[in-house]
Amino acid sequence: MNLLPFVVAGLVIGSVYALSGVGVLVLYRTTGVLNFAHGAIGGLAAMLAWQFIENGLPASAAIALCVTIGAAVSLVFGVVAGPYLGRIDELRKAVATLGFSLALLGLMLYLWNDKARRLLLPTSLTGFSVGNGEAHARVNLTQLICLTLAIVVVTGAALALRYTAIGTAMRALASDRELAAVLGTSVRLVENAAWAVSGAIAGISGVLVADQTRLEPAFLTFLVIPELAAVVVGRFRSLGMTMVAGLVIGLVQSLVSSQPSITAFSTAVPFVIATVVILAGTRRRTVTIGVVRA
Amino acid sequence: MNRIGKASSALMAGVAVLALAGCGSAADSDAIPGASGTQSAADLKCGLGNGNKATGAPIKVAAIATESGGVDFSSSPKSAKAYFDCVNDNGGINGRPIQYAIGDDALDPTKTAQLAAGYAADTSVVAMVGDATFVGCQQANSEYKKANLYSITGVGVPQACFQSSNIAPVNAGPRTSALATLQYFERKGEASKFFAAGLKTVGNGDWVSAGINAYAAEKGIELVGNVLSDPAESNWLPLISQIASSKATSLVIADPAPIAASILQAAEQQDAKGEIRWACTASCYDAQFGQQIGSYWNGFIANSELQLVNAADGKDLNQWRAVMAKYAAKGAPRDTFSQAGYLAGKIFVDTLLKISDPSTINRETVSKALVGITGYASDLLCAPWYYGEADEHHANHATRMAQVKDGKWVSLEDCQDVDDPETDNIKAAEQSQGLLKPSA
């Protein structure tokens, strides 16, 4: 059997998981909010991109606009809900984003009917073959963009966190929010920046994944689940691990689906991998000592 | 509000405006692409057609449809409502207007049962017309049965909608539609190796797949694939590689249109169309589907359970188009399901108009009249529709085929009866009970 197409498809969807995972992680590290609405924001961006293209906007302009809208929607939620979220525990923060996610899904189902639509980016029409003979696959430009973008964003995020002022501030917030505030970090500004960046990443991921899989609001909204699995494997801290986890999850999922006898279990792959990593991780428990305040 | 707050509120408002502006022309389904018929004022003479507003005591009619929850089947009751509005402007049911209520079950069978129980308990509701529930035929039927309430359903999808005593759909259903496609290829000599793809859904996908299996076994057709995918599947490569390696000559996709479109997109990206004849059940027979799949899929085939929406003149077809233009909302779909809802409404009205004394219209008399419907002919149908007293109702088992040409659907083959081992009893009863002949 020719496995090459599955490898390509797996790496591509994996890179989108990785990209989204990084978006979720940056936000989580900065604000403590695990954003379940990440998929829904991506879904909204993808649906709007389709709409704008249908209405005659060039694809590049539509995508740029939708990434901006993704950032804006996320930022607005951050600005409006951020001050309240800052005062509650992490579980309730996550549940709040779940509510936001369902609200966005409802909005999408209200705005668009359930008829067939597809988001075919112009870059998907240009492609080339890799391999030869029996083992060959078609690779298109969108797929290359997915992979490249994931690498660029992960590297860029890592560098930005280390070397830029706002990155340093984000890291400061991640390690100790109150201490950072006392030292003069503008908490709200940094958090808002994280919401916007995360929203923009959600937007571009949504557009890419809709081109590669399905353009349906509910499907795109719940794609946040495998994305979160990548973040779990990255232990909610490591950008690099999240990236690798996303790629591995996508690849294994695709390879599992290629085998008829186990294809039905492919949707379970993210959970299996996340569970295995969590179990393996608890074997070497590291003790972390937090700062205790009165 | 601080500065950031103000700025972001302005931004949100901007986004909302953009989003809504974007959607303004989204559901521009007002026009039927390629419609060739002509409409005249006479088409709007619904029911009695006397142009007088009905002012008598209202007759209550209801429908249960899945409108929210991710699937929107409200096209059927929406067109039934448009038709009833037209009837009410034309003398109603011998002077009595129809008061129509639509309940949304939100893709939740518990909700269907609640709605059905509610309508069943309200004895002033004389019948259910134009229903289209995606999930609750079984639950609804048990309520209707207890209360002697009958439904002329517009659109039935799962098996239960066709195997109920008090529910009779106007459409043909996914199983008939898939078999119709297989038999089309068989007639054309293109079904020597046939592939069927569907969804793993209980009482629906498995029912369609079993139908294909049974028919292929009976006729000795080599079934090189009969695959059911997970409804949440995102990766269509396995399916596409199975199709490619099966060496199929023709295939049918029996999935909802958005999924069928994503399968086609994945196949296009792999350039996997090959020499295979690709087709889909009636779920894809929809104007937007034709436009969306793109030029790569020129020639793509779909089944249609009623007359093509853009066909030339037909009495009921023209009336449906005229009624939708005048009475339906601009964004209401003009699709097969809309035709089905209109037809359900028309069958109901024509039946009630035969009750000469409108004051005797109540659930009992209406139920008796509905069950007594036989041989109802319409140019939207291929063969007469009937109700009849039975535990299963599947009157529509003859369909048409269409093909995408430059983004629009054109006729490929006119009416053909569909052979399904499961409907043998139904067809025998049609003959023995004279169900195809109009009642006196």
Interface residues (C-beta under 8 A of the other chain):
Chain A: M1 N2 P5 F6 A9 I13 L48 Q51 F52 E54 N55 L65 I69 A72 V73 L75 V76 V79 V80 L109 L111 W112 N113 D114 K115 A116 R117 R118 L120 S124 G127 A137 R138 N140 R188 N192 T213 R214 L215 E216 P217 A218 F219 F222 L223 Q253 S254 S257 S258 P260 T263 A264 S266 T267
Chain B: I4 G5 S8 S9 L11 M12 G14 V15 L18 A19 L20 G22 C23 S25 A26 A27 S68 G70 V71 D72 D230 A232 E233 S234 N235 L237 P238 S241 Q242 S245 P256 A257 P258 I259 A260 A261 S262 L264 Q265 Q269 Q270 D271 C284 D286 Q288 F289 Q292 I293 G294 P333
